Amino acid sequence: MTFGFVAHPYGALWGDVRAMLAPAMERGGNDWNALEDALAANLAQLWLATDPPMAAVTRIDGDTLELWVAGGAVIEGARHLETAVEASKAAGTTNGRIIGRKGWARVLKPWGWRPEGGELVKEWAHG
């Protein structure tokens, strides 16, 4: 697996995932309990890459895919996020949103993400 969805429960893998996500969780003021509860209830999705090693958590809000938090080698692995976009299209999404550091705009521009307000956004056709 280069990049893919990982179903809950995560077992021993969770320690490595937490380590990758910790800097972004702290920087963004996110709550670990909320993230873990959303993952356990299948309200959020965990995506992992092995080359380069990274973790991302997404959630779907209506027709919007939101990148909640990402960690590890995210700049090198940014191309992998398109796998999550494609999977979300099958779930009926039509757009995406990322709230995070301004540097993401430059990194994700090649995949059609653009700054709008304090977010990065991308639209796509359903399905």
C-alpha positions in Angstrom: 0.0 0.0 0.0 1.4 3.4 -1.0 -1.6 5.3 0.4 -5.0 4.1 1.4 -7.9 4.0 3.9 -7.4 2.1 7.1 -10.5 0.8 8.9 -10.9 1.1 12.7 -9.8 -0.4 15.0 -6.1 0.4 14.5 -4.5 -1.7 17.3 -0.7 -1.3 17.6 -0.6 1.0 14.6 -2.3 3.8 16.5 0.9 4.7 18.4 2.7 5.4 15.1 -0.3 7.3 13.8 -0.6 9.5 16.9 3.1 10.3 16.7 2.7 11.5 13.1 -0.4 13.5 13.8 0.7 15.0 17.2 2.4 18.2 15.8 -0.6 19.1 13.6 -3.0 18.3 16.4 -1.2 20.6 18.8 -0.6 23.3 16.3 -4.3 23.3 15.3 -5.6 23.1 18.9 -7.5 19.9 18.0 -8.9 17.5 20.6 -7.6 13.9 20.6 -10.8 12.6 22.2 -13.0 14.2 19.5 -10.7 12.8 16.7 -10.6 9.3 18.2 -14.3 9.2 18.8 -15.1 10.4 15.2 -12.8 7.6 13.9 -14.3 5.0 16.1 -17.8 6.0 15.0 -16.8 6.0 11.3 -17.5 9.8 11.1 -13.9 10.4 10.1 -11.5 8.4 7.9 -7.9 7.5 8.5 -5.6 7.5 5.5 -2.0 6.2 5.7 0.9 6.3 3.3 4.1 4.2 3.5 6.1 6.0 0.9 6.6 8.6 2.2 5.2 7.9 5.7 2.3 10.1 6.4 -1.2 10.0 8.1 -4.3 12.1 7.2 -7.7 12.2 8.8 -10.6 13.3 6.7 -14.3 13.7 7.4 -17.3 14.3 5.2 -19.7 17.2 6.0 -22.6 17.0 3.6 -21.1 17.3 0.1 -17.7 18.5 1.4 -14.6 16.5 2.1 -12.6 18.1 4.9 -9.0 17.4 5.6 -9.1 17.5 9.4 -5.5 16.9 10.2 -2.3 15.5 8.6 1.1 14.6 9.7 4.4 12.9 8.8 5.9 13.6 5.4 2.9 15.6 4.2 4.7 17.8 1.7 6.3 14.9 -0.1 3.0 12.9 0.2 0.6 15.6 -0.8 -0.2 13.8 -4.1 -1.7 11.0 -2.1 -4.6 13.2 -0.9 -6.1 12.8 -4.4 -6.9 9.2 -3.4 -9.1 10.5 -0.6 -10.7 13.0 -3.0 -11.5 10.2 -5.4 -13.0 8.0 -2.6 -15.1 10.9 -1.3 -16.5 11.5 -4.8 -18.0 8.0 -4.6 -19.6 9.1 -1.3 -21.3 12.0 -3.1 -18.9 14.9 -2.3 -18.6 17.8 -4.8 -15.9 19.9 -3.1 -13.1 19.9 -0.5 -11.9 22.1 2.3 -8.6 22.4 4.2 -8.1 24.7 7.1 -4.5 24.9 8.0 -1.2 26.5 7.4 -0.8 29.0 4.5 2.0 27.0 3.0 -0.4 24.3 1.9 -1.7 26.6 -0.8 1.6 26.4 -2.7 2.0 22.6 -2.1 -1.5 21.7 -3.2 -1.9 24.2 -6.1 -0.9 21.5 -8.7 -4.0 19.5 -7.7 -6.4 22.3 -8.1 -6.6 23.5 -4.5 -6.9 27.3 -4.2 -7.0 29.8 -1.3 -10.4 31.2 -0.4 -10.8 33.2 2.8 -8.8 31.3 5.5 -9.2 27.9 3.7 -8.1 26.0 0.7 -10.9 24.8 -1.5 -11.4 22.6 -4.5 -14.5 21.8 -6.5 -15.1 18.6 -8.6 -17.9 17.0 -10.4 -19.9 14.4 -8.5 -19.1 10.8 -9.1 
